[in-house]
């Protein structure tokens, strides 16, 4: 393991953030992570490899890091800084809008999830060897996104945490999806409250 994170807030693009969940201090969701995922994260036999674009890393609306915190054994690969090459994983999958449908039989295989703006994600998928070599899989169609902090190109486009929740629901069972979506809902609610917006419904 690397050095322990220093205690105290870190600075994000939108102000001071919690050093553990990376969310604005006023909207910290460490309590929700502990309640739904435990201190060490949800046990999973399917490793999450989050490929996080450096431009997304400090955005207050980012959800990928929450997904990694919520699933035990997750690895975060920061893309966009020199000297941090991503090593390909045997039998790895990459979650994309294309590819074959993700299936329960895929449990246990490493899954790369790209966390970036849509155009950035497409470029990363084409250029990073670890992602090029991974087998592409997609989620089955589902309900519209419940993420209210950013507007995607279509209602079918999901936040990273939503995509991980649905994927791990397939791979590990409905309890994982429910826990991850509960974390997302509180994160969105608290983030909207900082903007003075009350979530409808």
C-alpha positions in Angstrom: 0.0 0.0 0.0 1.1 3.6 -0.5 1.4 6.3 2.1 -1.6 6.8 4.3 -3.8 9.8 3.4 -3.1 12.8 5.6 -5.9 13.8 7.9 -7.8 16.9 7.3 -9.6 18.4 4.2 -8.2 18.3 0.7 -8.8 21.0 -1.9 -11.1 20.2 -4.9 -12.2 22.5 -7.7 -15.3 23.4 -5.6 -13.6 23.9 -2.2 -12.5 21.8 0.7 -13.3 18.1 0.4 -13.3 15.2 2.8 -10.0 13.3 2.6 -11.8 9.9 2.7 -14.9 10.2 0.4 -13.5 13.2 -1.7 -16.9 14.9 -1.4 -17.4 18.5 -0.3 -17.0 18.7 3.5 -20.6 20.0 3.8 -21.9 17.0 1.9 -19.6 14.3 3.2 -21.0 10.8 2.7 -18.6 8.8 4.9 -21.5 8.0 7.2 -23.5 6.6 4.3 -20.6 4.6 3.0 -20.1 3.1 6.4 -23.9 2.3 6.8 -24.3 0.7 3.4 -20.8 -0.7 2.6 -19.1 -1.0 5.9 -15.7 0.6 6.8 -13.8 -1.7 4.3 -16.4 -1.6 1.5 -18.7 -4.3 0.2 -17.2 -7.7 -0.1 -16.9 -8.7 -3.8 -15.2 -11.4 -5.8 -15.1 -9.1 -8.8 -12.3 -6.6 -8.8 -13.2 -3.0 -9.9 -10.5 -1.2 -11.8 -11.6 2.4 -12.0 -9.8 4.3 -14.8 -10.2 7.9 -13.6 -9.3 10.8 -15.9 -7.3 13.4 -14.0 -9.7 16.1 -15.1 -12.5 14.3 -13.3 -10.6 13.5 -10.1 -11.4 16.8 -8.3 -14.9 17.6 -9.6 -17.5 17.8 -6.9 -19.9 15.9 -9.1 -17.7 12.9 -9.6 -19.1 9.6 -8.5 -16.4 7.1 -9.6 -14.3 7.5 -6.5 -17.4 6.7 -4.4 -17.8 3.5 -6.3 -14.2 2.5 -5.6 -14.6 3.4 -1.9 -17.8 1.3 -1.7 -16.4 -1.9 -3.2 -13.6 -3.7 -1.2 -10.4 -4.3 -3.1 -11.0 -1.6 -5.8 -8.1 -0.1 -7.7 -8.1 3.5 -9.0 -5.9 4.2 -12.0 -5.4 7.9 -12.5 -5.1 8.7 -16.2 -3.6 11.9 -17.6 -0.4 12.0 -15.5 3.0 10.7 -16.7 4.5 7.6 -15.3 1.2 5.9 -14.3 0.7 3.2 -17.0 -2.2 0.8 -16.5 -1.1 -2.8 -16.6 -3.4 -5.1 -18.6 -5.2 -7.7 -16.5 -5.8 -11.3 -17.8 -9.4 -12.0 -18.7 -10.4 -8.4 -18.0 -13.6 -6.8 -19.1 -14.3 -3.1 -19.9 -17.7 -1.6 -19.4 -18.7 0.3 -22.5 -21.9 1.2 -24.4 -21.0 -1.5 -26.9 -20.0 -5.2 -26.6 -21.9 -8.2 -25.5 -24.3 -8.0 -22.5 -22.7 -8.3 -19.1 -23.7 -11.6 -17.5 -23.6 -13.3 -14.1 -21.1 -15.8 -15.4 -18.6 -12.9 -15.7 -18.3 -12.6 -11.9 -14.7 -12.8 -10.7 -13.2 -11.3 -13.8 -11.5 -7.9 -13.4 -13.7 -5.1 -14.7 -12.3 -1.8 -16.0 -14.8 1.1 -15.6 -13.8 4.4 -17.3 -14.6 7.6 -15.4 -14.3 10.5 -17.8 -16.3 12.9 -20.0 -17.9 11.0 -22.9 -15.4 12.1 -25.5 -12.5 11.5 -23.2 -13.8 8.0 -22.4 -14.0 7.1 -26.1 -10.4 8.2 -26.7 -9.2 6.4 -23.6 -11.0 3.2 -24.7 -9.2 3.3 -28.1 -5.7 4.4 -26.9 -5.0 2.7 -23.6 -3.6 -0.8 -24.2 -5.2 -2.3 -21.0 -8.6 -1.1 -22.3 -8.0 -2.2 -25.9 -7.1 -5.7 -24.7 -10.1 -6.0 -22.4 -13.3 -7.6 -23.6 -16.0 -5.0 -24.0 -19.3 -5.6 -22.2 -22.4 -3.5 -21.8 -25.3 -3.1 -19.4 -28.8 -4.2 -20.4 -31.2 -1.3 -21.0 -32.7 -0.1 -17.8 -34.5 2.9 -16.1 -33.4 6.4 -16.8 -30.5 7.9 -14.8 -31.4 9.2 -11.3 -28.3 11.3 -11.2 -29.4 14.9 -11.0 -26.0 16.7 -10.8 -25.1 16.6 -14.4 -27.1 16.1 -17.6 -26.0 13.3 -19.9 -26.4 13.2 -23.6 -29.5 11.1 -23.2 -31.5 9.8 -20.2 -30.0 6.4 -20.8 -26.5 7.7 -20.0 -25.5 6.9 -16.4 -23.2 8.3 -13.8 -20.2 6.1 -13.0 -21.6 5.0 -9.7 -25.0 4.1 -11.3 -23.2 2.1 -14.0 -21.1 0.3 -11.3 -24.3 -0.3 -9.2 -26.1 -2.0 -12.1 -23.0 -3.9 -13.2 -22.4 -5.3 -9.7 -26.1 -6.1 -9.4 -25.6 -8.5 -12.3 -22.2 -9.8 -11.1 -22.7 -10.0 -7.3 -26.5 -9.8 -6.8 -29.2 -7.2 -6.0 -27.9 -6.3 -2.6 -24.8 -4.7 -4.1 -26.9 -2.7 -6.5 -29.2 -1.5 -3.7 -26.4 -0.5 -1.5 -24.6 1.5 -4.2 -27.7 3.2 -5.3 -28.5 4.2 -1.8 -25.1 5.8 -1.5 -25.7 7.6 -4.8 -29.1 8.9 -3.7 -27.8 10.5 -0.5 -24.8 12.0 -2.4 -27.0 13.6 -4.9 -29.5 14.9 -2.3 -26.7 16.4 -0.2 -25.0 17.9 -3.2 -28.2 19.5 -4.4 -28.8 20.9 -0.9 -25.5 22.8 -1.2 -26.9 24.4 -4.3 -30.1 25.3 -2.5 -32.1 22.7 -4.5 -34.5 20.2 -3.0 -34.7 17.0 -4.9 -38.2 16.3 -6.3 -39.9 13.0 -5.8 
